[in-house]
Amino acid sequence: MKKSTEMKRSTFAIIIFSIGIVIVLVVSMAEILIEKEERRECLQWKEWSKEIKRYYLTSWQKEQCDNRGININAPVKYERRPNELSLYF
């Protein structure tokens, strides 16, 4: 009886450990793919900034490309923030 309980606990521990490893691998792979896609987007925007007159970036695009180390020579159009007081009236 004792061996059976120990075997179940060992099996359960191995299953939980395996699930943890799989989760870590999936999250790591997702992170790598997201970084790759963000880099591809920045390179596309860089090309467009060379080809299109009056091309501009939004603030989130600039932040994304700065985080990837890609400098784009284009003006940045920042979002207008609503007046905080207007939220209360």
N, C-alpha and C positions, 0 to 999 in steps of 0.2 A: 504494500500500500504506500509506504514511504517513498519508494523508488518511482512509483507512478506519478506522484505529486511533484517530485523533484524533476522528473522528465518533462512534465507539462510546463513547469516554471522555466526550465531551460529552453524549451521550444518557444514559449511565449517571448522570452527575452531575445532570442535570436530573431524572431519575426519582427519585434519592435525595433531592434537595431537595424535590420535590413530595410524596414520602411523608412527609418531616419536617414539612412544612406541614400536611398532613392530620392527622398525629398531634397536633400542637399544637392544632389547631382542635377535634378530638374531645375531648381532655383538658380544654380550656377550657370547652367546652359541657357536659361532664359535671360539672365543678366548679360551674358556674352552676346547673344543674338540682338538684344536691345541696343547695346553699345555699337554693334556693327551697323545696325539700321540707322542709328542717330548719326554716325559718321558718314554713311552714304548720303543721308539727307543734307548734311552740311556741305559735302562736296558738290551736290547738285545745286544747292543755293549759291555756292561760290561761282559755279559756271554760269548760272542765270544772271548773277550780278555783273558778270563781264559782258554778257550778250544783250541784256535788256536795259535800256535807258530808264532812269528814274526807278530802278529796282531798289527796294528797301527791305530790311528785316524787321520783324517784330521783336519786342524785348525778350520773349521766351526763346526765339530762334537764336538771337545773339548769345544768350546765356548757355544754350545747348552747345553751340559751336565753340564758345570759349572753354567750356568744360572738356571738350574733345581736342582742344589745342589747334583749332582751325580758325584762322583769321580771315574774315570776309570784308572786303573794302566796299561797304554799302552803308548808307545812313540807317539809323535805327529809329523806328517809329514806336514811341512808347504809348501805352494805352492811357486814355484819359480816365482818371479816377473821379467818380462822382463826389460832389461836395458832401462831406460827412454830415453837415447839418440838414441837407435835403432828405436824408433818410428818416428824419424825425418829423417832417412836415408833409 
